[in-house]
Amino acid sequence: MSQKIVLRADISCEKCKRKIMQTVAGVEGIESVQVDSKDQKITLIGDADAVSIINKLRSFTRSELVSVGPAKEPEKKQAEKKPEKKDEKKDVKKDEKKDDKKPAPKK
């Protein structure tokens, strides 16, 4: 089961960022790597040991483990909700158009 690992590391320059990316991407079981230089966070998704990753990073930069948890898939739930709202709006607009098309009764 894949997990989400969030690390904090000292990312001071592009060279450090590149070296972190290469080191972490070389670990077996890592599927996705995101490095945020501004917040100095590294987000990993995959089946890998967080302690071994930290030990590799500590050989050349300060790093610490922030969190480890399950990888989430919230996109499916959001994608299902959005079309329903659009359909409801279309139905309401169709009803309004039908009401506008009816001729006024003659007196």
C-alpha positions, 0 to 999 in steps of 0.5 A: 500500500502506498503512503505519503511521506512529508519531510523537511530539509534544508533546501537553500539552492538549486544544486541542493534541490537537484541533489535531493531529487536525485537521491530520493528518486533513486530509492526503490518504491518511490512513485512521486516526488514533490520538492517545495523550496519555499516551504522547504518540504519534500512530499513523497508517495510510494512504498519506501521506508521513511527512516532509510530516506532520512538517513540518505538525506542526512548525509549531505543536508539537515532533514527531519520527518514531518509526517507519514500517512496513507496516500489519499485520492480526493479527486474522485469525490470532487469530480463526482459532485461537480457534474451533479451541480451543473446538471441541476443548473441546466434543468433549472434553466430549461424550466425557465425557458419553457415558462418564457416560451408559453404565450400569454393567455388572451382576454 
